[in-house]
Amino acid sequence: MALAGLAFVGYAAVFLVSNFTGAFLELGIGPDQVDKGKAEVEAFSPELYHYISHLHIALSGFIAATGLAIAGLSWYGVRRGVRWAFTTAVFVPTVGLAVALPAHYPWGLATLGHLGPVYLAVLIFLAGVVAAYSGMRSPAVNPN
């Protein structure tokens, strides 16, 4: 679970760096999904460009913060068998993904290059959830 949290932080870092490079668009999003690049958006409306850039920066921060919370809760709470830490570490990314993922599909933004790293992190996370839950059910763990 902690490893997946750190993977989300890594994804956020790539997303943040993309905002300040020529790529501008998110990882795995290209001309097939969005027909205008950084220069075209900025030329059309500098204000719109700055607004999109600010959303990229803010979203990067929230993704990184969520990843750090998952990693911290998992490393320091879940490993000790603290149930509220486990519940929170599972609930937080579930809510984030439940809100964020569906919007990718209607507009053709669910490319493997874009969501593939997220899917991989989720698979790692789920493996951690199963392992942690199994360990928490054992009688040797403190039932906090």
C-alpha positions in Angstrom: 0.0 0.0 0.0 2.8 2.4 0.9 4.6 1.6 -2.4 1.4 2.4 -4.4 1.1 5.7 -2.4 4.7 6.6 -3.5 3.7 5.7 -7.1 0.9 8.2 -7.0 3.5 10.8 -5.8 5.7 9.9 -8.8 2.7 10.3 -11.1 2.0 13.7 -9.6 5.6 14.7 -10.2 5.5 13.7 -13.9 2.2 15.6 -14.2 3.7 18.7 -12.6 6.8 18.6 -14.8 4.7 18.2 -17.9 2.9 21.4 -17.1 6.2 23.4 -17.4 7.6 21.6 -20.4 6.6 21.7 -24.1 4.4 18.7 -23.4 1.9 20.8 -21.4 -0.7 18.0 -21.7 -0.8 15.1 -19.2 1.2 11.9 -19.6 -0.4 9.8 -22.4 -2.5 12.6 -23.8 -1.6 13.8 -27.3 -3.0 15.1 -30.6 -5.4 12.2 -30.9 -7.1 13.3 -27.7 -6.6 17.1 -27.7 -6.1 18.9 -31.0 -4.3 21.9 -29.6 -1.0 22.1 -27.8 0.6 24.5 -25.4 1.5 27.2 -28.0 -2.0 27.1 -29.6 -3.8 27.4 -26.3 -1.5 30.2 -25.1 -1.9 32.0 -28.5 -5.7 31.6 -28.4 -6.0 32.9 -24.8 -3.2 33.5 -22.4 -5.8 33.6 -19.6 -7.1 30.1 -20.5 -3.6 28.8 -20.7 -2.8 30.1 -17.2 -6.1 28.7 -15.9 -5.3 25.2 -17.3 -1.7 25.5 -16.0 -3.1 26.3 -12.5 -5.4 23.3 -12.7 -2.4 21.1 -13.6 -0.4 22.5 -10.7 -3.3 22.1 -8.2 -4.2 18.6 -9.3 -0.5 17.6 -9.1 -0.5 18.8 -5.5 -3.6 16.9 -4.6 -2.4 13.7 -6.2 0.9 14.0 -4.4 -0.7 14.8 -1.1 -3.1 11.8 -1.5 -0.1 9.5 -2.3 1.8 10.8 0.7 -1.2 10.3 3.0 -1.6 6.7 1.7 2.1 6.0 2.1 2.2 7.4 5.6 -0.9 5.8 6.8 0.2 2.5 5.4 3.8 2.6 6.7 3.1 3.8 10.2 -0.5 2.7 10.8 -1.5 -0.2 8.7 1.8 -2.0 9.3 1.0 -1.8 13.1 -2.5 -3.2 12.5 -4.3 0.1 13.3 -7.8 -0.3 11.7 -8.7 3.4 11.3 -5.4 3.9 9.4 -6.3 0.9 7.1 -9.8 2.2 6.6 -8.6 5.7 5.8 -5.8 4.5 3.5 -8.4 2.5 1.5 -11.2 5.1 1.6 -9.1 8.2 0.4 -7.9 6.9 -2.9 -11.2 5.1 -3.6 -13.0 8.4 -3.4 -10.4 10.2 -5.5 -10.4 7.5 -8.2 -14.2 7.2 -8.1 -14.5 10.9 -8.9 -11.6 11.3 -11.3 -11.7 8.1 -13.5 -15.2 8.2 -15.0 -14.6 11.6 -16.6 -11.8 10.1 -18.7 -14.0 7.7 -20.7 -16.7 9.9 -22.4 -14.1 12.2 -24.0 -11.6 9.5 -25.1 -9.0 10.5 -22.5 -8.6 7.0 -21.0 -5.5 6.1 -23.0 -3.2 3.4 -21.7 -0.4 5.9 -21.7 -2.5 8.2 -19.5 -4.2 5.8 -17.1 -1.9 2.8 -17.4 0.4 4.1 -14.6 -2.6 4.7 -12.4 -4.0 1.3 -13.1 -0.7 -0.3 -12.2 -0.5 1.7 -9.0 -4.1 0.6 -8.2 -3.2 -3.1 -8.8 -0.2 -2.7 -6.5 -2.4 -1.0 -3.9 -5.0 -3.7 -4.1 -2.4 -6.4 -3.5 -1.2 -4.4 -0.5 -4.8 -4.0 0.8 -5.4 -7.8 0.5 -2.0 -8.5 2.3 -2.7 -6.0 5.0 -6.3 -7.1 5.6 -5.2 -10.7 5.8 -2.5 -9.7 8.3 -4.9 -7.6 10.4 -7.3 -10.5 10.7 -4.7 -12.7 12.3 -5.0 -12.9 16.1 -1.4 -11.7 16.7 -2.2 -8.2 15.5 -3.2 -5.4 17.9 -7.0 -4.9 17.3 -7.0 -1.0 17.4 
